[in-house]
């Protein structure tokens, strides 16, 4: 392993494409799906393994990934002080909103239909004010005073949107501490510990359980963690064998921690080395196995998978409970779990290919007409020259 002094050297540059970080998104999203399924199926998974329960922390891994990937995508613009904030937010809007609104529209229709036929569900969870805050993606910004359960997983989109809006501040910290990534990582750990203690004191729970109730506190240190990992990765060069070994070792350690039901905060911390080691596969030219078109396509559809799985699960149980006269809290049979998973995957790919991608393309073309890239003006004060970072 080689450490270098200046980020400007060729050996410190990540390649433009990091396919392993795209492919792993599907695994993380599927983990969140299985986390919610294990609350519904007949097997008491926690008696045998903690993997399914800890898989819900895939959301935290996504937060770490966001900090890492956005720093990578905008590294040059940030270092040159040329980040166009309007174009950045437009790109993030194009990434998040089309699928979010499409799925929210489906839930609205589902709730309306359920109300008309007198289906059994808690109508307090689907109120107009909660719908408004969900549409605006602000429902995880404040202490929970309004129930906003229109699509449970969307709380993390609210947290992501907050991080996007605050990206210049995150990026500035990353630039100032770019030459000292260990300090950046220590800062993220310190912020995490401070927020965890504060959240326990105020709400009586761990910060990794924060969702609708101040969920933004969960992303702040983890997004910063991702930025720190990226800056560290710029200063590390591995051989192909070392990179492959690091990826396997970090994955095995993470799975063992999950299996043995380690503290959730430890599991989140262990997700960081996996993100970094997967990126280093590309840096060392050892990412061929994770760059297959099918894996990349699955990774691209992971966002849709994450969004659609809960509405489909709730709709499935609602319809079946109405048809069979069972309470809606009934336990799923194994055949139902298998059918649900297949249906969810099909719908996720359909949403990705027929809603998410076309809408994203249209929004970005509209952005190019409104704010051409050539007219980008610095919105962040120029940082140190690359050779000095």
Secondary structure, 3 states (H helix, E strand, C coil): CEECCCCCCHHHCCCCCCHHHHHHHHHHHHHHHHHHHCCCECCCHHHCCCHHHHHHHHHHHHHHHHHHHHHHHCHHHHHCCCCCHHHHHHHHHHHHHHHHHHHHHHHHHHHHHHHHHCCCCCHHHCCHHHHHHHHHCCCCCCCCCCCCCCCCCHHHHHHHHHHHHCHHHHHHHHHHCCCCHHHHHHHHHHHHHHHHHHHHHHHCCCHHHCCCCCCHHHHHHHHHHHHHHHHHHHCEECCHHHHHHHHHHHHHHHHHHHHCCCCHHHHHHHHHHHHHHHHHHHHCCCCHHHCCHHHHHHHHCHHHHHHHHHHHHHHHHHHHHHHHCCCCCCCECHHHHHHHHHHHHHHHHHHHHHHHHHHHHHHHHHHHHHCCHHHCCCCCCCCCCHHHC
